Amino acid sequence: MSTERFVPGTVERFVQAVVAGGITMVAGLWLTALFRVGSLPWLAGVALAVAGVAGLAWGIYSELSL
């Protein structure tokens, strides 16, 4: 039986990127759904959604063995 305890900060970096990317993408998609197309909040939502997808892609790509 292992006596190791969870220590904050021990989560793999790719997991952090996938989770943060997913949260960012969802926030951006909500903004695009809630505001009029072309408005400043809508554009911020698009930027967040793109950044979220990039974070997800980086997190997944960093774990691929090519």
Residue, then its C-alpha position, 0 to 999 in steps of 0.5 A: m500500500s502506497t503512503e504517497r499523498f496528493v501534493p498540489g502542483t504534481v498534476e502533469r503539465f499536459v493535463q493542466a493544458v487540456v483542462a485550462g484549454g477546455i475551460t477557456m474554450v467553453a467560456g469563449l463559446w458562451l460569450t459568442a452565444l450570449f452577445r451579438v455577432g461583431s460586438l466587442p464581447w463576441l470578439a473576445g469570445v472568439a479569441l477565448a475559444v481559439a485560445g482554448v482550442a490551441g491549449l487543448a491541441w498543445g496538451i494532446y500533442s505534447e503527449l503523442s509519441l510521433 
